[in-house]
């Protein structure tokens, strides 16, 4: 009976164990499926994080906005490169983004990126047309609100899905534990011994499964992290590393685990780093950051990284969680920012109008010398004042209203006329243009104000209003068409006699039909003038156009008007002048042509037409920079004409000049347009051969000597021209800068000259 009972109990126990094993396998398979879904969700989230990084501050949108505002070619090329990376990212992630509703939101993002791509080309065309930056920024604005909402929706969906999968995994483990406990209770009823054995086996199996599950899930989560991550023990041993850390440190993950963290610290800092590690583990666990620090990879390369460290304690053991971020490219970005800052300072100081940086409270932060000259204050004194200090008391409330409108995003900029007080409390009328400078997140930092002195114009307006008779008398003697018209040119109230001689039309016809003056404007300029009529209604008129005078000649006209307002500020009419600037335009074109000729004379030696020596330095520095960055080869040849002094002494300086002319002509005919030919001094020349190594420069010198043997003067007489030269190619020896490169080539030239003289002595 006992045997039968044992058999029955054993059979029941075996059945229970088989059932427990089957249920455990079922739960394990479900857990693997959940883990696979979780990893897929985290991978998708990592791709979205990478997409955010590519679109963010250092990525596509940053470069796009910088190109729109600055129009510089490096930002355009950087934006194109970002576009290629984004297209490749979407192509590689097509399967991951195929599931709805992720796919629909990704399509929103792709559509917005295509809009940015079209606007980028539009911005390039507008920059080429030299359209103002504000106009470009307005025209190429892209509404990316839907794309931003799609990104936020993607991240929220992925986080919700990941949380749901983790919650299902926990519930499934709970159900499994309940089931196993029920089986254990049944086994205890059947037999204490067998239940104990089964309980021990099940408990051991449960612990192993739990441990394996924890290790697997944590490693997958760690590999899915967007930044390189390490787990370091107190001894300095690396316990866990994700794929990002392996790529950053240039070794396999398996080879990384178990090594000391000091191995990846530069040798000169290893002793100090061990001390820092002990201090960190002895601390209270506050997160610390050290930026930036240098690391040495397994391949021996040096990198700059930002380090974020957290101290965690698990089962009486302490571990450091280390997040790394490669910032090696930050230094070049900082150098570019410094150059941009220098350019801004030069523009700020040399601007012909007053420029000021004003705090959000209305106090001057920095002013240029032109503004100091307009207001008559010393710059340091002015920078301690506020806008209210320069404004009459009765008008200070308008300052606060202006600041409020700008800071509330109601308008991007404001331009208006304003009365200020100079250092002697005298009225100074200015045109004030103000805009808000904002940081990358859109928060306002300070105001930029451009101040133009228009006191002379205000004084003219007051005199004009004081005496209409005096105005007419003056207007008819001004060598321009003086006019007075209602807003929108609906009515012409006055026009000077100069109109009839310049336009070839009667004043009566203009008074009868105020817009009849447009009939003389060339058709290609007429649309521009008609579009400016809307501004005329607002009291703004400043336009350039061309007309045909009564003799049929084309005349260039600069037409500018100013508003006349009532005491209440209502626009009454505009008074302006249409000046014939044809002679000025022709004179300016002649001046520009003369400047170009002077620049040509300053750059080229008039005898040999070789570039002058000072211009060689910048070309050589450019080649050195290209070689250091892209390994682009270049060769510099220092050339000296042998026995040139004897030619001058024996045949005269005209013969010497003829030798230099023929030599230079031969050189220019046999070098490429990208090469450089410079006159260094007297009969010494420099020859820069771009993308040419040592062997190619030697072949060129052999060809040059052969060509010079057959060189003849203009009279057909052969010229005995021999050369001493020294060639130095980049990469052949270390070159510090342009002057160092010239000295190296000069030394080789003198060595060659000595050998030449030695051969002549032997022959003599």
ZAMARGU-4260 file (C-alpha; in steps of 0.2 Angstrom, whole numbers, plus 5000, padded with zeros to 4 digits):
<rodrens>
0) 5000/5000/5000 | 5014/5011/5004 | 5023/5007/4988 | 5007/5011/4979 | 5005/5027/4989
5) 5023/5031/4985 | 5020/5027/4967 | 5004/5037/4967 | 5012/5051/4976 | 5027/5050/4965
10) 5016/5050/4950 | 5007/5065/4956 | 5023/5073/4961 | 5031/5069/4944 | 5015/5076/4935
15) 5015/5091/4946 | 5033/5094/4942 | 5030/5091/4923 | 5016/5103/4924 | 5027/5115/4933
20) 5040/5113/4920 | 5028/5116/4906 | 5021/5131/4914 | 5038/5138/4918 | 5043/5135/4899
25) 5027/5144/4894 | 5031/5159/4905 | 5049/5159/4899 | 5044/5159/4881 | 5032/5173/4885
30) 5045/5183/4894 | 5057/5181/4879 | 5044/5188/4868 | 5041/5202/4879 | 5060/5205/4880
35) 5061/5205/4861 | 5047/5218/4860 | 5055/5228/4874 | 5072/5228/4865 | 5063/5233/4848
40) 5054/5247/4857 | 5070/5253/4865 | 5080/5252/4848 | 5066/5263/4840 | 5067/5275/4855
45) 5086/5276/4852 | 5084/5280/4834 | 5072/5293/4839 | 5085/5300/4851 | 5098/5300/4837
50) 5085/5309/4826 | 5083/5322/4839 | 5102/5324/4841 | 5103/5326/4822 | 5089/5339/4822
55) 5095/5348/4837 | 5107/5361/4843 | 5123/5354/4834 | 5113/5346/4820 | 5102/5350/4805
60) 5091/5364/4812 | 5106/5373/4820 | 5116/5373/4804 | 5100/5378/4794 | 5096/5393/4805
65) 5114/5399/4805 | 5115/5398/4786 | 5099/5408/4784 | 5105/5421/4796 | 5124/5422/4790
70) 5124/5415/4773 | 5141/5407/4775 | 5145/5392/4764 | 5152/5380/4778 | 5134/5381/4786
75) 5126/5377/4769 | 5138/5362/4767 | 5135/5356/4785 | 5116/5357/4782 | 5117/5346/4766
80) 5128/5334/4776 | 5115/5333/4790 | 5101/5330/4776 | 5111/5315/4769 | 5113/5308/4787
85) 5094/5310/4790 | 5090/5302/4774 | 5101/5288/4777 | 5094/5286/4795 | 5076/5286/4788
90) 5081/5273/4775 | 5090/5261/4788 | 5076/5263/4800 | 5062/5260/4787 | 5057/5243/4795
95) 5057/5250/4813 | 5046/5264/4808 | 5034/5254/4797 | 5021/5250/4811 | 5007/5262/4814
100) 5004/5275/4821 | 5023/5277/4822 | 5024/5277/4803 | 5011/5292/4801 | 5021/5302/4813
105) 5038/5299/4805 | 5030/5304/4788 | 5026/5321/4796 | 5044/5323/4801 | 5050/5318/4784
110) 5038/5330/4776 | 5045/5344/4787 | 5063/5339/4783 | 5059/5340/4764 | 5051/5357/4767
115) 5067/5362/4776 | 5077/5356/4761 | 5067/5366/4749 | 5068/5382/4760 | 5087/5379/4761
120) 5089/5380/4742 | 5077/5395/4742 | 5088/5403/4756 | 5104/5400/4745 | 5096/5409/4730
125) 5090/5423/4741 | 5108/5425/4748 | 5115/5425/4731 | 5103/5439/4726 | 5109/5448/4742
130) 5091/5449/4749 | 5092/5456/4767 | 5093/5443/4781 | 5076/5448/4789 | 5067/5445/4772
135) 5076/5429/4770 | 5071/5423/4787 | 5053/5428/4784 | 5052/5419/4767 | 5061/5403/4772
140) 5051/5400/4789 | 5046/5382/4791 | 5031/5378/4802 | 5039/5363/4811 | 5026/5363/4825
145) 5017/5347/4818 | 5034/5338/4817 | 5039/5343/4834 | 5022/5337/4840 | 5025/5320/4831
150) 5042/5318/4839 | 5035/5321/4856 | 5021/5309/4852 | 5033/5296/4846 | 5043/5297/4862
155) 5028/5296/4873 | 5021/5281/4863 | 5037/5272/4865 | 5039/5276/4883 | 5021/5270/4886
160) 5024/5254/4877 | 5040/5250/4886 | 5032/5253/4903 | 5017/5242/4898 | 5029/5228/4893
165) 5039/5229/4909 | 5022/5229/4919 | 5017/5214/4909 | 5033/5205/4913 | 5031/5209/4932
170) 5013/5202/4932 | 5018/5187/4922 | 5032/5183/4935 | 5020/5186/4949 | 5008/5173/4941
175) 5022/5161/4939 | 5027/5163/4957 | 5009/5160/4963 | 5008/5144/4952 | 5024/5137/4958
180) 5019/5141/4976 | 5003/5131/4973 | 5013/5116/4966 | 5025/5117/4981 | 5010/5117/4993
185) 5003/5101/4984 | 5020/5093/4985 | 5021/5096/5004 | 5004/5088/5006 | 5010/5072/4997
190) 5027/5070/5005 | 5038/5081/5016 | 5054/5074/5009 | 5049/5075/4991 | 5041/5092/4994
195) 5057/5098/5002 | 5067/5091/4987 | 5055/5099/4975 | 5055/5115/4984 | 5074/5116/4984
200) 5074/5112/4966 | 5061/5124/4961 | 5068/5137/4972 | 5085/5135/4964 | 5078/5135/4947
205) 5068/5150/4951 | 5084/5159/4957 | 5094/5154/4942 | 5080/5160/4930 | 5078/5176/4939
210) 5096/5180/4939 | 5098/5175/4921 | 5082/5186/4917 | 5089/5201/4926 | 5107/5199/4918
215) 5099/5198/4901 | 5087/5212/4903 | 5099/5224/4910 | 5112/5220/4897 | 5099/5223/4883
220) 5094/5239/4892 | 5112/5245/4894 | 5116/5241/4875 | 5101/5251/4870 | 5107/5267/4880
225) 5111/5281/4868 | 5128/5286/4877 | 5143/5275/4880 | 5141/5268/4898 | 5152/5258/4910
230) 5149/5250/4927 | 5166/5251/4937 | 5169/5242/4953 | 5178/5250/4968 | 5194/5241/4963
235) 5194/5250/4946 | 5189/5234/4937 | 5176/5237/4922 | 5161/5225/4926 | 5149/5229/4912
240) 5151/5239/4896 | 5138/5243/4882 | 5142/5243/4863 | 5143/5262/4864 | 5158/5262/4876
245) 5166/5248/4866 | 5166/5259/4850 | 5172/5274/4859 | 5186/5265/4867 | 5190/5256/4851
250) 5189/5238/4857 | 5177/5223/4859 | 5165/5223/4873 | 5172/5206/4879 | 5189/5213/4879
255) 5183/5228/4889 | 5175/5219/4903 | 5188/5214/4917 | 5201/5228/4912 | 5206/5242/4924
260) 5198/5259/4920 | 5215/5267/4922 | 5221/5258/4906 | 5211/5271/4896 | 5218/5286/4905
265) 5233/5295/4898 | 5249/5288/4906 | 5254/5304/4914 | 5237/5305/4923 | 5235/5287/4929
270) 5242/5289/4946 | 5231/5304/4950 | 5216/5296/4942 | 5218/5281/4954 | 5218/5293/4969
275) 5202/5302/4962 | 5193/5285/4960 | 5196/5281/4979 | 5190/5299/4984 | 5175/5296/4973
280) 5170/5280/4981 | 5173/5287/4998 | 5161/5301/4995 | 5143/5301/4999 | 5138/5297/4982
285) 5134/5314/4974 | 5134/5314/4955 | 5149/5323/4948 | 5154/5329/4931 | 5172/5334/4925
290) 5172/5342/4908 | 5181/5339/4897 | 5194/5325/4901 | 5206/5316/4890 | 5205/5297/4887
295) 5217/5285/4878 | 5208/5272/4867 | 5214/5254/4865 | 5221/5259/4848 | 5232/5273/4856
300) 5221/5287/4850 | 5217/5302/4861 | 5199/5309/4863 | 5190/5322/4873 | 5175/5316/4882
305) 5162/5323/4895 | 5160/5312/4910 | 5145/5310/4921 | 5147/5298/4936 | 5134/5291/4948
310) 5138/5281/4964 | 5126/5266/4968 | 5126/5253/4981 | 5120/5235/4979 | 5121/5222/4992
315) 5134/5231/5002 | 5145/5234/4987 | 5147/5250/4978 | 5148/5253/4959 | 5151/5268/4948
320) 5140/5271/4933 | 5150/5281/4920 | 5142/5289/4905 | 5154/5296/4892 | 5151/5308/4878
325) 5163/5311/4864 | 5166/5330/4862 | 5182/5330/4852 | 5175/5342/4839 | 5170/5355/4852
330) 5187/5364/4851 | 5185/5368/4832 | 5168/5374/4835 | 5174/5386/4849 | 5188/5392/4838
335) 5175/5396/4824 | 5164/5405/4837 | 5179/5416/4843 | 5182/5421/4824 | 5164/5425/4822
340) 5165/5436/4838 | 5180/5445/4832 | 5171/5449/4815 | 5156/5455/4825 | 5166/5467/4836
345) 5175/5474/4821 | 5158/5477/4812 | 5151/5484/4829 | 5165/5497/4831 | 5166/5503/4813
350) 5148/5504/4809 | 5143/5521/4802 | 5127/5521/4813 | 5125/5520/4832 | 5123/5502/4838
355) 5120/5497/4856 | 5116/5482/4866 | 5102/5485/4879 | 5097/5474/4893 | 5079/5468/4895
360) 5077/5482/4908 | 5082/5496/4896 | 5100/5499/4902 | 5114/5501/4890 | 5126/5486/4890
365) 5138/5491/4876 | 5138/5505/4864 | 5149/5509/4849 | 5159/5525/4846 | 5147/5532/4833
370) 5133/5532/4846 | 5144/5540/4858 | 5148/5554/4845 | 5129/5556/4841 | 5124/5559/4860
375) 5140/5567/4865 | 5144/5556/4880 | 5160/5546/4884 | 5157/5527/4880 | 5160/5522/4898
380) 5147/5535/4904 | 5134/5530/4892 | 5136/5512/4896 | 5131/5516/4914 | 5115/5525/4908
385) 5098/5518/4903 | 5086/5523/4889 | 5075/5533/4900 | 5090/5544/4905 | 5091/5549/4887
390) 5072/5551/4884 | 5062/5567/4889 | 5051/5563/4905 | 5035/5565/4895 | 5040/5551/4883
395) 5047/5538/4894 | 5032/5528/4895 | 5034/5524/4876 | 5050/5515/4881 | 5041/5503/4892
400) 5028/5500/4879 | 5041/5497/4866 | 5051/5484/4877 | 5034/5476/4881 | 5029/5473/4863
405) 5046/5466/4858 | 5047/5454/4873 | 5030/5448/4870 | 5034/5441/4853 | 5021/5453/4846
410) 5033/5459/4833 | 5051/5454/4828 | 5058/5472/4827 | 5052/5490/4828 | 5058/5505/4818
415) 5052/5522/4823 | 5058/5540/4825 | 5062/5546/4843 | 5068/5561/4852 | 5083/5559/4863
420) 5093/5571/4874 | 5112/5573/4871 | 5125/5577/4885 | 5120/5595/4884 | 5101/5591/4886
425) 5098/5596/4868 | 5086/5587/4857 | 5093/5574/4845 | 5081/5566/4833 | 5085/5548/4828
430) 5078/5533/4819 | 5078/5519/4831 | 5077/5501/4825 | 5076/5488/4839 | 5075/5469/4839
435) 5077/5455/4853 | 5092/5443/4853 | 5086/5426/4859 | 5096/5410/4864 | 5094/5393/4856
440) 5079/5389/4866 | 5070/5406/4861 | 5073/5415/4878 | 5077/5434/4876 | 5094/5438/4882
445) 5096/5457/4877 | 5090/5470/4864 | 5100/5476/4849 | 5097/5494/4844 | 5103/5503/4828
450) 5102/5522/4830 | 5103/5534/4815 | 5104/5553/4818 | 5091/5562/4808 | 5091/5578/4817
455) 5095/5587/4801 | 5080/5580/4793 | 5069/5585/4807 | 5075/5602/4807 | 5072/5603/4788
460) 5054/5597/4791 | 5051/5611/4804 | 5057/5624/4793 | 5047/5617/4779 | 5031/5618/4789
465) 5035/5636/4796 | 5034/5644/4779 | 5026/5637/4763 | 5032/5652/4753 | 5050/5649/4758
470) 5049/5631/4754 | 5043/5634/4737 | 5056/5647/4734 | 5070/5635/4740 | 5062/5620/4731
475) 5062/5628/4714 | 5081/5632/4716 | 5085/5614/4721 | 5093/5603/4708 | 5080/5590/4711
480) 5061/5588/4710 | 5054/5593/4726 | 5036/5586/4729 | 5023/5586/4742 | 5009/5572/4741
485) 4996/5564/4751 | 4998/5546/4758 | 4997/5534/4744 | 5000/5548/4731 | 4982/5551/4729
490) 4985/5569/4728 | 5000/5580/4723 | 5000/5596/4733 | 5016/5603/4726 | 5030/5599/4714
495) 5045/5610/4709 | 5049/5617/4692 | 5063/5604/4690 | 5049/5591/4686 | 5046/5598/4669
500) 5064/5599/4663 | 5068/5582/4670 | 5052/5572/4666 | 5048/5582/4651 | 5030/5583/4657
505) 5020/5598/4663 | 5016/5601/4681 | 4998/5603/4677 | 4997/5585/4671 | 5004/5578/4687
510) 4992/5589/4698 | 4978/5582/4687 | 4984/5564/4688 | 4996/5561/4702 | 5002/5544/4696
515) 5006/5550/4678 | 5024/5552/4683 | 5025/5533/4682 | 5022/5533/4663 | 5040/5539/4661
520) 5047/5525/4672 | 5055/5511/4663 | 5043/5496/4662 | 5055/5484/4671 | 5056/5497/4686
525) 5037/5502/4686 | 5031/5486/4696 | 5044/5490/4710 | 5038/5508/4711 | 5020/5503/4711
530) 5023/5490/4725 | 5031/5504/4736 | 5015/5514/4735 | 5008/5504/4750 | 5023/5510/4761
535) 5020/5528/4755 | 5003/5526/4763 | 5012/5522/4779 | 5023/5537/4778 | 5038/5528/4771
540) 5045/5532/4753 | 5063/5528/4748 | 5065/5520/4730 | 5077/5520/4716 | 5071/5519/4698
545) 5075/5524/4680 | 5065/5536/4668 | 5067/5542/4650 | 5068/5561/4650 | 5061/5572/4637
550) 5076/5569/4625 | 5074/5550/4627 | 5089/5547/4638 | 5089/5535/4653 | 5091/5544/4669
555) 5093/5536/4686 | 5082/5544/4700 | 5083/5542/4719 | 5066/5547/4726 | 5065/5549/4745
560) 5051/5556/4755 | 5048/5560/4774 | 5031/5560/4783 | 5023/5576/4790 | 5012/5573/4805
565) 5000/5583/4815 | 5002/5587/4833 | 4992/5571/4837 | 5004/5561/4827 | 4992/5558/4812
570) 5000/5557/4795 | 4996/5572/4785 | 5007/5571/4769 | 5024/5567/4763 | 5038/5579/4757
575) 5052/5572/4747 | 5065/5574/4733 | 5067/5565/4717 | 5086/5568/4713 | 5094/5564/4696
580) 5109/5553/4702 | 5114/5548/4685 | 5131/5558/4686 | 5134/5551/4704 | 5131/5533/4698
585) 5142/5535/4683 | 5156/5543/4695 | 5154/5528/4707 | 5155/5515/4693 | 5171/5524/4687
590) 5178/5525/4705 | 5174/5506/4708 | 5183/5502/4691 | 5198/5513/4697 | 5198/5504/4713
595) 5199/5487/4705 | 5213/5493/4694 | 5223/5500/4709 | 5220/5483/4718 | 5227/5474/4702
600) 5242/5485/4703 | 5244/5483/4721 | 5244/5464/4719 | 5254/5461/4704 | 5272/5466/4700
605) 5271/5477/4684 | 5287/5471/4676 | 5284/5452/4678 | 5265/5451/4682 | 5270/5440/4696
610) 5260/5441/4712 | 5269/5452/4725 | 5278/5444/4740 | 5265/5449/4754 | 5251/5439/4745
615) 5261/5423/4745 | 5260/5421/4764 | 5241/5419/4764 | 5241/5406/4750 | 5255/5396/4758
620) 5246/5396/4775 | 5230/5390/4766 | 5240/5375/4758 | 5248/5371/4775 | 5230/5371/4783
625) 5223/5360/4769 | 5238/5347/4771 | 5236/5347/4790 | 5217/5343/4788 | 5215/5333/4772
630) 5233/5328/4768 | 5232/5338/4752 | 5250/5339/4744 | 5258/5355/4738 | 5276/5359/4733
635) 5285/5376/4735 | 5300/5380/4724 | 5312/5395/4727 | 5320/5400/4711 | 5335/5412/4708
640) 5341/5417/4691 | 5360/5413/4690 | 5372/5427/4685 | 5358/5440/4684 | 5369/5454/4691
645) 5382/5450/4677 | 5367/5453/4664 | 5364/5470/4672 | 5382/5475/4672 | 5387/5469/4655
650) 5371/5473/4645 | 5362/5486/4655 | 5346/5485/4666 | 5335/5485/4651 | 5342/5469/4646
655) 5340/5462/4664 | 5322/5468/4663 | 5320/5459/4647 | 5326/5443/4655 | 5314/5444/4669
660) 5300/5447/4657 | 5303/5432/4646 | 5307/5421/4661 | 5290/5426/4669 | 5281/5424/4653
665) 5288/5406/4651 | 5283/5402/4669 | 5265/5409/4667 | 5263/5399/4651 | 5268/5382/4659
670) 5259/5383/4676 | 5241/5379/4680 | 5228/5392/4685 | 5228/5384/4702 | 5247/5386/4705
675) 5255/5402/4712 | 5269/5412/4704 | 5276/5426/4716 | 5291/5438/4714 | 5300/5437/4730
680) 5314/5450/4728 | 5324/5456/4713 | 5328/5440/4703 | 5321/5428/4716 | 5304/5420/4713
685) 5292/5408/4722 | 5282/5395/4713 | 5268/5386/4722 | 5262/5370/4714 | 5246/5364/4722
690) 5242/5345/4724 | 5260/5341/4718 | 5272/5330/4727 | 5291/5329/4727 | 5292/5318/4711
695) 5280/5329/4701 | 5289/5345/4706 | 5306/5337/4701 | 5298/5333/4684 | 5291/5350/4682
700) 5309/5358/4686 | 5317/5347/4672 | 5303/5352/4660 | 5306/5371/4665 | 5325/5370/4662
705) 5322/5363/4645 | 5310/5376/4641 | 5322/5390/4647 | 5336/5384/4635 | 5325/5388/4620
710) 5319/5405/4627 | 5321/5420/4616 | 5319/5439/4618 | 5307/5449/4608 | 5321/5452/4595
715) 5323/5433/4592 | 5340/5433/4602 | 5342/5417/4613 | 5343/5421/4632 | 5355/5412/4642
720) 5344/5409/4657 | 5349/5396/4670 | 5341/5393/4687 | 5346/5388/4705 | 5331/5382/4714
725) 5325/5373/4730 | 5309/5363/4731 | 5301/5357/4747 | 5285/5347/4747 | 5272/5346/4762
730) 5274/5330/4771 | 5292/5328/4766 | 5298/5338/4781 | 5289/5346/4795 | 5283/5364/4790
735) 5278/5376/4804 | 5271/5390/4794 | 5273/5400/4777 | 5289/5409/4782 | 5297/5392/4788
740) 5292/5384/4772 | 5300/5398/4762 | 5316/5397/4773 | 5317/5378/4769 | 5315/5381/4751
745) 5328/5395/4751 | 5341/5384/4760 | 5339/5371/4747 | 5341/5384/4733 | 5357/5390/4740
750) 5364/5372/4741 | 5359/5370/4723 | 5367/5387/4718 | 5384/5381/4727 | 5383/5365/4717
755) 5380/5375/4701 | 5395/5387/4704 | 5406/5372/4708 | 5402/5364/4692 | 5406/5380/4682
760) 5423/5381/4691 | 5427/5363/4686 | 5422/5367/4668 | 5432/5383/4668
</rodrens>
